[in-house]
Amino acid sequence: MKLSIILPCYNEEKNIPLILEDFNQFKDKDFELILVNNGSKDNTKEVLEKAECPFLKVVEVKENIGYGYGVFQGLKQGKGEYLALSHADMQYGAKDVFLALEKAEKNKLIKGKRYGRSFKERLLTAFMSVLSSVVLMKRLTDINAEPKVFERSLLNELTNPPFQFEFDLYLLYKAKKKGLQIETVPVHFKKRIHGKSSWSSHFLSRYKIILKMVVYVFKLKICSL
């Protein structure tokens, strides 16, 4: 199989039919779509159980331990030569994933570069990019942008992944340490159609996560010494 695409789903019952419809446009491609029910409290499980789709694979995580944990459980189930991760909130589309795959080559990680975001969002992204690059001494930009596509051999390097939103930073750092070249593809960051973001639902939750990200940057640095 060429590509395994992992999308963690937390309370995404209304988005799942849209996701399947979106990826169905590429049903002639050699891929599997792994939707991880990451401890959802709505009807996500029931919607996934009723879904009939030849390229769909479902991974159940009973308790929501975190975004990173859900992603990692999905990655471990992927059978593709390449692995991809993205979000289930429809802010990225299937087209973005396959555009990234077109650029994927040996010793490369292809990731999105987001357009269409507010100034405040771009400012926070720039802050995290500069901080991470300076502390870790690896050039890292738009860290949480999706999709990300990479060879499955990188999975062997992910020996102690974080369970929360720090997972993207960890993945890029490990890719850099492995000597992978990171290239970007432009993606238009769309607004959610259904549901709420699990990290930016209100002011305090957003800045708690940012603080955790900052702490994790220094933790990565210390662990690599």
N, C-alpha and C positions, 0 to 999 in steps of 0.2 A: 504494500500500500504506500502511496506517495505521501499523503498528508493526514495527520490527526489534528483536529481542531478542538480545543478545550474551552468551554464556556461555563464558568461557575454561575449557578442560578440561585439567588436567594429571594424568595417571594416574587417570582417572575411569571406567575400563571398567565397573565394577559399578554406577555411578550413572547412566550414560547411558540404559539401558532405563527406569529410574525417572523420569528427566527427561522422556523422550518420552511416557511414560504420563501424567505429570502435565499436560503441555501439551496432550495430546490431548483433555482435557476441554473445551478452549477452541477446538477445531478449526473452529468456526463463525465465529470472529473473523478479522479481516483482519490477519494477522501472518505474519512469518517468524521462525524460530528459528535463529540462527546459532551453531553450536557450533564453537569454535576449538580444534582439537587443538594445544595449545601445547607442542609438543616432548615429548609423553608417551613414557615408556619402557616402559609396560605394553602391553596390547592395545587401547588406546583407538582407535587408527587402524582396526584390523580391525573393531571393534564398530560404528564409524561407517560404514564401507564397507558393512556388511551391513544397516544400518538402512533401512527403507522407510517414509518418512513424508512426506506432501505438503508440510508446512510447514517441513521441515528443510533447512538449507543448511550445508555443512561448509567450514570454512577450515582449511587445513593450514599450520602453522608448524613447520618442520623442527627447529629448535633452540630450547630454552626459554631465551629471553633475559630473560624476566621477565613477571610478571602484567600490568603496564601495556602492555607491547609486544603481548602477545596480545590484550588488550582492544581496543587501537587498530587492529590488523589487522582485527578483526571489525567494528568501527564503520565502517571505510572501505568495507566490503562491503555495509553495510545500505542498503536501498532505501526504507525507511519514512519517512513524514512525521515520525514520532517515533522516537527511538532509546532503547533501554533496555539497561542492563547489570546483571547479577547474577552469582551464583556457581553453579557446577555441583556443589556439595557437598550439595545438598538441604537446606541450612539455611534457605533461603528457597524459597518455592514459586511456581508459576505464578500462583496466586491473588493473591499479593502484587504481582506485576508488573501485572496487569490492574486491580487496585484503584488503583495509582498512576496508570495511564493514564487512569482515569476523572476524576482531578483535573487532568490535564495540560491546560494552556491556553497561549496565546501568552505569551511572556515569563515563563514559569515553569519551574523544574526541581523535579520531585517526587521525594522520596527517602524511604527507610525510616527509621523510628526504632525501634530494637531494644528488645524486652522479653524477659525470661526469661534474662538473663545474670547471671554471678556478680558479687559485689561488686568483686572484683579487676579483672575485665574492664571494669566500668563506671567504675572509678577511673582506669584507663589511658585510656579514651575521654574522660573529663572533662578529664584533664590535657592531652591533645592538642587538644581543642576550645578550651580556654582559651588555651593557648599560641598556637595558630594564629590565633585571633580577635584577640588582643592584638598580635601581631607584624604580621599582615597587615592589621589594621584592618578586617576583614570578619567579621561574625558567622557562625561555622561550628560546627555541632554534629554529633556522631555521624558523623564524617567518612567512615568506611569502611562505614557501613550501606548495604545494598542493599534493594530495587532502586533504581536511579536512572532516571528517564524525562525526556527533554527533546527539544525541537525539533531537527531535524537541522542547522539553521543554526548551532548552537553548535559543531558539528564544525569549522567554518571557523576558529574561534578557537584550536583545539588545534594550534598550529604547532610546538611543541617539547615533546611530552609525555614524562614520565619513563617508564622501562621497568619500574620495580618497583612496589611497593605505594603509592608516593607518588601514583600516577595519580589516585586518588579525590580527594585534596586539590587537585591541580592542576585537575581538572575543576570542582570546586566554586568554586575561586578564579576561574577563567576565567568561570564563569557569573555570579558576583558582579560582576566587572569589566564584563561585558557588560550589566549592569543587570537580570539575571533575578532574579525573586523565588523564593526557595527555600522550599518547603512540605514538610511531612512527612506520612507515613501510618504508623500503628502496625503493626509486624510482629513476630510471635513468633519469636524466634531459636531454631531447633531444633538438636538435637545431630546430628552426622554419623551416617549409617547405615553408610557404607563409607568406607574410606580415612582418611588423616591430613591434617591441615592442613599446608600447605606453609610456613606462617609461624610456627606455634606448636608445632612438633613437640617442641621442648625449650626449656629456660630460656634458653640463650644465643642461639638463633636468634631468639626473640621479642624480646629486648632489643637485639639488633643492628639489627633492623628498626625498632624504636622510635627508636633513636639516629639511624638514617638519616632517619627521618621528621622528627625535630627539626632536623637539619642542613638538610633540604630546605625547611623552613618559612623559615629565614633566607635560603636561596638564592633562593626565590621573592621575598622582600622586596627583596633586593639587585637582582635582575633587573628589578623593577618600578619602581625609582627612576629 
